[in-house]
Amino acid sequence: MARRLTVTPSAVSQYLRVLHATGLVTRARHGRHVLYRRSRLGDQLAAPAHGPLRPRSVNGLPPAPPAGGPPGTAGRSRRTG
């Protein structure tokens, strides 16, 4: 796992320890190995609640259109010509 994520084995161990402490994974010892699995809570949090996020209507009005232009360009005027 450490190699695949390009982090140190001790970093993976620390992350798994935190995930276990918060109830997101379970662990079981098998000889010298400790196996981690996502818990029921982890499964629930990882599952999409209602599919992909979509804009919602408010008070029967259609959702607002997305903001135009790339991020960071608000307030800039466009030159044509």
N, C-alpha and C positions, 0 to 999 in steps of 0.2 A: 504494500500500500504506500509506504514512504517513497519508494522509487517511482511509482506511478504518479504520485502527487508532487514529486520533486521537493520533498521536505525531509527532515531528519526523522529517524525512527522514534526518537524521544519526543518530537513534536506530535507525531501521530498518537503516541501513548498519552500525552497530555490532553489532546483533543478528545480521545476516547474516554478518558477519565472524567472529563467535564460532561460529555454526552451521557455517560452512565449516571453521574450524580444528578443530572436533571431529568432522568427517566426516559431519555430518548432512545437509548440502546440498553440491551441486556447483555450480560456476559456469563460465560460458562467456561470453567477450566477443564481441559482435556489433556491430561499428562502435563507436559511442560508448556503447553500452549493455552492461550486464553482466546476464546472465540467470542466475537461481538456480533450481535444481531440487532436490527432495528426493532424497537418495542412496539406494542400496539399504539401507544401515544405517538411514537415516531411515525408509524404508518399513517395515522390520522392526520398529522400535521403535514406530511409529505404529499398526501392525496389532494388533488384539486377539489375545491369545495363545490364550485358550480361551473366548471369548465373554464375556458379562457375569459379573461377580463374584458368586459365590454362596457362602453359608456351607458349609464342609466338615465332614463328620463326623470325629470323632477316635476311634480304637479301636472303631469300629463303633457308637458312640453318636450319636444325632442331634445336630445343631448346637444350641447354646444359643439360646433365644429372644432377640430384640432387647431391649435395656434399655428399660424403660418410662419414660414421661414425656419431656418436652422436655429438651434439654441444659441443664445448670446447675441442675437442680432436685433433684439427689441429696441425700438427707438432710433434705429438707423434709417436714414432715407435711402431709397434706391435711386441710382442715377440711370437714366436711359439716354441713349443717343450716341 
